[in-house]
Amino acid sequence: MAEKIVEEKKKPEGKKAADKKPEFQLYNSMSKQKEVFRPKEEGKVGMYVCGVTAYDYSHIGHARAYVAFDVLYRYLKYLGYEVVYVRNFTDVDDKIIKRANENGEDPISLSGRFCEEYLKDMDDLQCLPPTHQPRVSDHIDEIKRMISQIISNGCAYAVDGDVYFSIDKFPDYGRLSGQNLDGNRAGERVAVDSRKRNPADFALWKAAKPGEPSWDSPWGPGRPGWHIECSAMSAHYLTHTFDIHGGGMDLIFPHHENEIAQSCAACSESNVTYWLHNGFVTVDDEKMSKSLGNFFTIREVTKLYHPLALRHFLLGMHYRSPVNYSILQIEIASDAVYYIFQTLKDAEDALTEFRGKDEIDDAKASISTKAKNCIKNLHDEILTRMSDDLHTSTILSAALIEALRFINASVETLRKKPQKKKQRQQQQEQQTTVLSLIELEREVKDVLDLLGLLPRLTYSEVLSQLKEKALTRAKLTEDDILHSIEERAQARKNKDYSLSDQIRSDLAVKGIALMDLGKETVWRPCVPVQQANVVDPAQ
């Protein structure tokens, strides 16, 4: 799909799109309330999102954040805005250095490798590439210039090759997080260092140590502190004033609080209009952590579940709400994704014989009133829900489901052949159904594209992938299932209905549903009947 996004949709652009009702509202973490979105420059948006510290494979908490901001990026583009989206990589950091030393690897080389792995994960999740993806190691000069400006403005000081930001010089410190510095005891949030003027002062530049990457600077060889990188890179790509700064709720303090302080200290005009933060991910109602054994990387999940199932799961909750990852919930999301693409494939198959026919282009032909209402409801739901601080969950559970049901009903209607006595009337009705189905299919695809759920592959290919994942979870092969289908058919032939039901039930427990279609039996993935028997991503 790459940069393609809702290209066929007829929609106004620029100012007209931005002025559409309802007004687009976002929850601003600074004001603690929803605000109507008004960019600094009409028709244009600057957005910076804090990226990963690249020292390991990305986990589902990362997926949660970057899917959320990808949806925001897509919706801004949908509304007609020209968006400059910046998402950085931290490739110089204590964690990176520690992991590299453990591996006997160059820190920049290690982080570069995991940057590439992260990009593969984002591509699997169909997150659009940002406009810019800067790395700290490529912007050392910008970082040093900003630190020099902060020192020049009297808000930082150098000690033995280290440079610290002076919290006491920034009275507004804490306005984003509401943190009280009196309670910020040394040794809890910041390292104990007697050289600091205030225990809460934080490092802008760290003096070089043996075995660490370093760069020359006016204060001696060293490397940037963590917080300064985002201030320097956001200013470089978006200037000191831009529209949206985002990240996970865990970044509000101290990272974003420190960003505000140092950015304003470097430039008094510095300002971000909207601060956005996504909620945490828990696993079975517990905080995700390696020590608890419930820490899942994106790769561990997508080994067993399709990436679009993970994306659907993440969109099933509002981006600011906590998300509880569980096997049951990802199974439900996987089943929903299968239903979506099976419905669209059925529609595609049903429309094959009608596409391109002259009679379909008849000027007298029109879609049904019911179809018009369904399309209108879906379109209105998108604008209403997305404009209300990106409520993706209600779209997936309401209007989209209604549209898919209508598509299924229309497909069934097309499968009925016209009777000779009423052939003319039924042909007219058939034409209406075909046109209705074409328009509704297009609308559904636009919605899926907006949500990042429209696959790059054909529906058949995606359905095949979903079935392969189900087989992996069930620890079965296609031949195993075909053998069970044959065994069940023989049992039914022998009127051994107890065995027939048992075969079907045993497969259902493993997430495999058998469906009798006339004289043929087919299978598809399903939510396992007994969740205790479902394979866990950690296994």
VOGU-3710 file (C-alpha; in Angstrom, 3 decimals, decimal comma):
1> maekiveekk> 0,000/0,000/0,000  3,028/2,272/0,708  1,931/5,904/0,534  -1,427/5,124/-1,039  -4,251/6,232/1,199  -7,860/6,593/0,231  -6,876/7,905/-3,174  -10,119/7,027/-4,967  -12,363/8,615/-2,365  -14,158/11,728/-3,532
11> kpegkkaadk> -13,429/14,254/-0,813  -12,593/17,931/-0,611  -9,002/18,901/0,028  -7,151/21,474/2,057  -9,252/24,111/3,763  -12,587/22,630/2,704  -11,731/19,270/4,269  -10,410/20,852/7,430  -13,586/22,940/7,769  -15,919/19,944/7,497
21> kpefqlynsm> -18,248/19,243/10,391  -17,888/17,774/12,897  -14,748/19,592/13,950  -11,689/17,476/14,585  -10,900/17,314/18,309  -7,839/15,899/20,053  -7,174/15,372/23,754  -4,319/17,652/24,755  -2,244/16,286/27,650  -1,138/19,831/28,450
31> skqkevfrpk> -4,643/21,248/28,982  -6,098/17,901/30,143  -9,072/18,290/27,817  -10,200/17,805/24,238  -9,554/20,756/21,951  -10,559/21,570/18,386  -7,557/20,959/16,174  -6,302/24,139/14,528  -2,836/23,920/12,940  -0,413/26,810/13,112
41> eegkvgmyvc> -0,373/27,043/9,312  -3,598/26,504/7,404  -3,645/23,209/5,505  -0,318/22,023/6,947  0,592/19,964/10,011  3,920/19,315/11,740  3,980/16,189/13,930  6,813/14,685/15,977  6,535/11,292/17,672  9,230/9,882/19,951
51> gvtaydyshi> 10,610/6,700/18,440  12,283/3,585/19,810  15,575/3,123/21,579  17,006/0,564/19,188  18,774/-2,164/21,175  16,324/-5,083/20,839  13,261/-6,234/18,918  10,223/-3,996/19,377  7,422/-5,164/21,662  3,645/-4,857/21,516
61> gharayvafd> 3,789/-1,642/23,555  5,716/-0,108/20,658  3,148/-1,494/18,233  0,390/0,154/20,271  2,051/3,584/20,099  3,035/3,630/16,456  -0,231/2,149/15,153  -2,074/4,882/17,089  -0,001/7,681/15,596  -0,136/6,070/12,159
71> vlyrylkylg> -3,930/6,332/12,341  -3,613/10,005/13,292  -1,235/10,536/10,357  -3,670/8,827/8,006  -6,658/10,782/9,260  -4,884/14,123/8,927  -4,060/13,216/5,324  -7,658/12,056/4,817  -8,825/15,493/5,923  -6,622/17,032/3,259
81> yevvyvrnft> -3,710/18,267/5,351  -0,142/18,276/4,106  1,638/16,516/6,964  5,320/16,490/7,882  5,624/13,506/10,210  8,907/13,023/12,092  9,613/9,876/14,124  13,127/9,491/15,493  15,458/6,642/16,379  17,507/6,749/19,570
91> dvddkiikra> 20,711/5,020/18,478  22,996/6,445/21,195  21,937/5,457/24,723  23,013/3,675/27,916  20,914/0,591/27,108  22,374/0,345/23,617  25,940/0,627/24,941  25,293/-2,009/27,629  23,806/-4,489/25,117  26,586/-3,840/22,598
101> nengedpisl> 29,270/-4,443/25,234  27,556/-7,690/26,231  27,547/-8,779/22,578  31,044/-7,515/21,830  29,510/-5,337/19,116  29,871/-1,698/18,069  26,948/0,252/19,640  26,094/2,166/16,451  26,185/-1,060/14,453  23,902/-2,834/16,951
111> sgrfceeylk> 21,374/-0,006/17,038  21,444/0,258/13,234  20,563/-3,412/12,977  17,605/-3,073/15,331  16,447/0,094/13,556  16,073/-2,026/10,424  14,242/-4,764/12,331  11,877/-2,150/13,737  11,136/-0,868/10,224  10,247/-4,419/9,160
121> dmddlqclpp> 7,796/-4,665/12,065  6,220/-1,323/11,165  5,900/-2,419/7,544  4,206/-5,659/8,635  1,752/-3,603/10,696  1,159/-1,380/7,644  2,300/1,800/9,347  3,032/4,408/6,692  6,649/5,609/6,592  7,033/9,016/8,288
131> thqprvsdhi> 8,336/11,948/6,285  11,601/11,882/8,242  13,153/9,203/10,486  16,248/10,876/11,974  18,841/9,122/14,112  20,713/10,731/16,986  24,128/9,800/15,589  23,358/11,794/12,430  22,364/14,956/14,340  25,148/15,489/16,858
141> deikrmisqi> 25,921/18,953/15,441  22,316/20,122/15,917  22,350/18,750/19,463  25,599/20,530/20,353  24,300/23,813/18,950  21,154/23,583/21,065  23,142/22,786/24,207  25,414/25,776/23,525  22,352/28,005/23,198  20,898/26,731/26,481
151> isngcayavd> 24,202/27,419/28,262  24,385/30,862/26,637  20,894/31,632/27,951  22,005/30,755/31,476  19,924/27,575/31,829  22,667/24,933/31,838  26,157/24,472/33,266  29,192/22,295/32,497  30,968/20,186/35,134  33,981/17,993/34,320
161> gdvyfsidkf> 32,875/17,425/30,728  29,192/16,864/31,615  26,507/19,460/30,910  23,403/19,668/33,096  20,144/21,518/32,623  19,368/23,756/35,582  15,808/23,037/36,683  15,760/26,124/38,912  16,103/28,325/35,814  12,790/27,069/34,417
171> pdygrlsgqn> 9,920/27,987/36,789  7,290/26,308/34,600  8,908/22,884/34,975  6,202/20,290/35,705  3,286/21,954/33,900  2,771/18,988/31,545  3,046/16,196/34,096  1,991/18,017/37,242  5,060/16,567/38,981  6,134/18,271/42,192
181> ldgnragerv> 9,923/18,651/42,257  9,917/18,642/46,063  8,945/14,990/45,844  11,485/14,149/43,165  14,117/12,741/45,497  17,612/12,119/44,228  18,311/8,511/43,331  14,716/7,766/42,290  14,215/9,489/38,943  17,715/10,849/38,391
191> avdsrkrnpa> 21,175/9,676/39,358  22,713/10,929/42,599  25,480/13,371/41,681  26,895/15,842/44,206  28,148/18,032/41,369  24,591/18,994/40,454  23,194/22,289/41,691  19,807/20,633/42,112  19,391/16,835/42,408  16,686/17,005/39,697
201> dfalwkaakp> 18,986/18,613/37,107  19,370/16,318/34,111  22,174/15,656/31,636  22,302/17,369/28,269  25,791/16,043/27,500  27,682/13,137/29,076  31,471/13,073/29,269  33,121/10,235/27,381  33,805/6,952/29,170  35,937/4,016/28,030
211> gepswdspwg> 34,098/1,693/25,645  31,437/4,272/24,726  30,917/6,140/21,445  31,842/9,810/21,733  32,081/13,028/19,746  34,153/16,161/20,254  32,377/19,130/21,818  33,164/22,488/23,490  32,873/20,668/26,856  35,138/17,780/25,882
221> pgrpgwhiec> 34,490/14,433/24,156  31,190/12,819/25,037  27,688/11,980/23,850  24,180/13,461/24,152  21,868/12,869/27,076  18,578/11,192/26,211  16,168/14,127/26,341  18,056/16,683/24,275  17,916/14,609/21,096  14,173/15,078/20,545
231> samsahylth> 14,297/18,819/21,194  17,125/19,227/18,698  15,673/16,996/15,981  12,108/18,326/16,239  13,439/21,885/15,967  15,619/20,903/13,000  12,770/19,353/10,979  9,742/21,282/12,236  11,208/24,517/13,697  10,772/25,457/17,377
241> tfdihgggmd> 6,994/25,757/16,989  4,892/22,945/15,579  1,481/21,335/16,002  1,649/17,844/17,523  4,111/16,016/19,744  3,258/12,438/20,646  4,420/9,357/22,499  3,440/6,873/25,174  2,111/8,007/28,555  5,339/6,785/30,141
251> lifphhenei> 7,164/9,603/28,329  5,173/12,443/29,920  7,643/12,486/32,807  10,506/12,982/32,698  11,161/12,871/28,944  8,546/15,251/27,585  8,715/17,480/30,636  12,462/17,821/30,068  11,949/18,402/26,352  9,684/21,364/27,065
261> aqscaacses> 12,180/22,856/29,522  15,241/22,569/27,298  13,409/23,608/24,102  12,070/26,755/25,772  15,496/27,449/27,299  17,068/27,270/23,842  14,352/29,388/22,193  11,817/31,469/24,117  9,350/31,138/21,220  9,376/27,329/21,414
271> nvtywlhngf> 5,879/25,884/21,559  4,003/22,666/20,782  0,255/23,182/20,479  -0,980/19,639/21,171  0,666/16,980/23,337  -0,762/13,497/22,641  -0,106/10,306/24,589  -1,266/6,737/24,079  -2,194/4,361/26,900  -0,209/1,447/28,299
281> vtvddekmsk> -0,384/-2,225/27,333  -1,012/-4,847/30,001  -0,960/-8,615/29,530  -3,767/-10,538/31,199  -4,355/-7,464/33,389  -0,721/-7,313/34,565  1,955/-4,828/33,539  4,058/-6,242/30,717  7,589/-7,011/31,900  10,328/-9,531/31,217
291> slgnfftire> 10,557/-10,419/34,922  6,918/-11,584/34,921  7,436/-13,648/31,768  4,622/-11,842/29,946  6,784/-9,690/27,686  5,947/-10,201/24,004  7,794/-8,777/21,029  5,881/-7,941/17,877  7,684/-10,836/16,175  6,513/-13,323/18,807
301> vtklyhplal> 2,905/-12,295/18,246  3,034/-12,145/14,431  4,652/-15,574/14,309  1,278/-16,968/15,390  -1,155/-14,225/14,349  -1,392/-12,167/11,187  0,011/-8,622/11,596  -3,376/-7,226/10,532  -4,972/-9,170/13,391  -2,588/-7,443/15,804
311> rhfllgmhyr> -3,362/-4,073/14,238  -7,131/-4,755/14,451  -6,718/-5,717/18,110  -4,844/-2,482/18,860  -7,505/-0,399/17,107  -10,207/-2,125/19,132  -9,566/0,192/22,072  -9,331/3,978/22,146  -5,695/5,034/21,829  -5,645/6,758/25,241
321> spvnysilqi> -7,165/3,781/27,066  -5,078/0,987/28,540  -5,015/-2,107/26,313  -5,117/-5,545/27,910  -3,445/-8,075/25,659  -4,769/-11,613/26,045  -4,946/-14,702/23,856  -8,721/-14,452/23,769  -8,664/-10,846/22,538  -6,105/-11,464/19,789
331> eiasdavyyi> -8,076/-14,563/18,716  -11,243/-12,458/18,469  -9,374/-9,839/16,422  -7,969/-12,526/14,121  -11,467/-13,934/13,597  -12,806/-10,444/12,820  -10,077/-9,863/10,229  -10,862/-13,208/8,582  -14,541/-12,277/8,428  -13,748/-8,907/6,829
341> fqtlkdaeda> -11,622/-10,352/4,037  -13,805/-13,398/3,442  -16,753/-11,031/2,983  -14,817/-8,836/0,556  -13,560/-11,873/-1,363  -17,121/-13,197/-1,670  -18,191/-9,796/-2,989  -15,281/-9,716/-5,429  -16,131/-13,199/-6,690  -19,831/-12,377/-7,016
351> ltefrgkdei> -19,095/-9,197/-8,987  -16,611/-10,819/-11,390  -19,188/-11,712/-14,047  -20,790/-8,261/-13,891  -17,788/-5,940/-13,965  -17,375/-4,078/-17,262  -20,802/-4,996/-18,616  -22,528/-2,231/-20,557  -25,824/-2,560/-18,762  -24,194/-1,717/-15,448
361> ddakasistk> -23,257/1,691/-16,859  -26,879/2,400/-17,751  -27,656/5,987/-16,741  -31,046/4,858/-15,417  -29,460/2,425/-12,982  -28,894/3,460/-9,386  -28,070/1,890/-6,059  -30,803/0,983/-3,612  -32,048/3,318/-0,910  -30,948/0,809/1,706
371> aknciknlhd> -27,435/0,777/0,247  -27,325/4,585/0,165  -28,287/4,694/3,826  -25,697/2,088/4,719  -22,962/4,027/2,889  -24,061/7,285/4,478  -24,075/5,721/7,945  -20,577/4,353/7,420  -19,254/7,656/6,071  -20,906/9,675/8,842
381> eiltrmsddl> -19,627/7,248/11,483  -16,074/7,660/10,213  -16,209/11,456/10,385  -18,019/11,536/13,727  -15,919/8,952/15,530  -12,541/9,811/14,072  -13,098/13,528/14,622  -13,856/12,786/18,269  -10,239/12,110/19,282  -9,819/9,100/16,954
391> htstilsaal> -12,401/6,647/18,292  -11,478/3,720/16,045  -13,064/1,070/18,252  -16,655/2,077/17,573  -16,064/2,065/13,816  -14,835/-1,530/13,902  -17,682/-2,718/16,105  -20,654/-0,849/14,620  -20,950/0,795/11,202  -18,326/-1,402/9,515
401> iealrfinas> -20,020/-4,588/10,725  -23,354/-3,287/9,441  -21,812/-2,632/6,018  -20,235/-6,109/5,885  -23,570/-7,717/6,730  -25,196/-5,758/3,922  -22,473/-6,963/1,531  -23,075/-10,578/2,555  -26,818/-10,200/2,015  -26,214/-8,655/-1,417
411> vetlrkkpqk> -23,886/-11,493/-2,395  -26,557/-14,025/-1,469  -29,060/-12,116/-3,602  -26,728/-12,214/-6,611  -26,267/-15,956/-6,259  -29,967/-16,467/-6,935  -30,618/-16,920/-10,661  -33,562/-14,985/-12,201  -36,686/-17,058/-12,867  -37,884/-17,054/-16,474
421> kkqrqqqqeq> -41,363/-15,729/-15,645  -39,993/-12,770/-13,722  -36,704/-12,482/-15,512  -36,963/-8,827/-16,589  -37,954/-7,561/-13,151  -35,334/-9,681/-11,436  -32,653/-8,531/-13,850  -33,436/-4,917/-12,942  -33,253/-5,799/-9,260  -30,012/-7,664/-9,920
431> qttvlsliel> -28,529/-4,606/-11,589  -29,452/-2,480/-8,576  -27,849/-5,057/-6,284  -24,662/-5,106/-8,367  -24,336/-1,323/-8,349  -25,082/-1,192/-4,634  -22,482/-3,853/-3,943  -19,824/-2,075/-6,027  -20,355/1,222/-4,213  -20,480/-0,331/-0,762
441> erevkdvldl> -17,379/-2,423/-1,414  -15,534/0,752/-2,446  -16,650/2,555/0,716  -15,579/-0,326/2,954  -12,172/-0,462/1,268  -11,751/3,278/1,865  -12,520/2,808/5,553  -10,064/-0,080/5,822  -7,439/1,996/4,037  -7,967/4,859/6,464
451> lgllprltys> -7,504/2,480/9,405  -4,482/0,822/7,801  -6,311/-2,503/7,488  -6,527/-2,713/3,698  -4,094/-5,456/2,638  -1,487/-5,078/-0,060  -2,108/-8,638/-1,201  -5,256/-10,111/-2,709  -8,032/-11,201/-0,392  -7,308/-14,834/-1,280
461> evlsqlkeka> -3,661/-14,421/-0,316  -4,495/-12,800/3,020  -7,078/-15,468/3,823  -4,485/-18,112/3,005  -2,010/-16,424/5,374  -4,624/-16,297/8,132  -5,294/-20,015/7,660  -1,584/-20,800/7,786  -1,289/-18,930/11,089  -4,272/-20,890/12,450
471> ltrakltedd> -2,616/-24,152/11,460  0,573/-23,089/13,230  -1,339/-22,279/16,428  -3,209/-25,591/16,233  0,012/-27,504/15,446  -1,731/-29,098/12,476  -1,154/-29,320/8,738  -3,623/-28,897/5,913  -3,388/-32,667/5,323  -4,298/-33,297/8,964
481> ilhsieeraq> -7,493/-31,320/8,559  -8,375/-32,916/5,206  -7,903/-36,307/6,836  -10,247/-35,268/9,680  -12,815/-34,061/7,134  -12,654/-37,435/5,341  -12,897/-39,288/8,640  -15,906/-37,216/9,638  -17,576/-37,774/6,255  -17,149/-41,521/6,669
491> arknkdysls> -18,555/-41,371/10,200  -21,627/-39,530/8,924  -21,998/-42,032/6,124  -21,962/-44,762/8,774  -24,461/-42,734/10,804  -21,922/-42,509/13,621  -22,971/-38,991/14,498  -21,270/-39,126/17,901  -17,864/-39,580/16,222  -18,732/-36,952/13,605
501> dqirsdlavk> -19,545/-34,401/16,297  -16,434/-35,319/18,278  -14,149/-34,733/15,281  -15,718/-31,349/14,703  -15,512/-30,418/18,400  -11,872/-31,481/18,697  -10,931/-29,191/15,815  -13,020/-26,328/17,200  -11,024/-26,522/20,446  -7,891/-25,967/18,341
511> gialmdlgke> -9,355/-22,988/16,494  -10,467/-24,823/13,349  -14,128/-24,640/12,277  -15,635/-27,156/9,835  -18,449/-25,795/7,690  -20,810/-27,916/5,592  -21,681/-26,182/2,324  -24,038/-28,467/0,492  -22,166/-31,716/-0,138  -18,798/-30,096/0,510
521> tvwrpcvpvq> -17,079/-29,504/3,861  -14,588/-26,652/4,144  -12,618/-25,263/7,060  -11,735/-21,824/8,355  -10,063/-20,422/11,458  -12,252/-19,639/14,467  -11,896/-18,543/18,071  -10,931/-21,711/19,971  -13,807/-23,054/21,998  -11,557/-23,671/25,027
531> qanvvdpaq> -9,015/-20,893/25,374  -6,867/-22,939/27,746  -5,816/-25,073/24,787  -4,649/-22,152/22,657  -0,907/-21,796/22,062  0,673/-18,868/23,907  3,110/-16,605/21,976  5,689/-17,220/24,702  5,794/-20,952/23,871
//
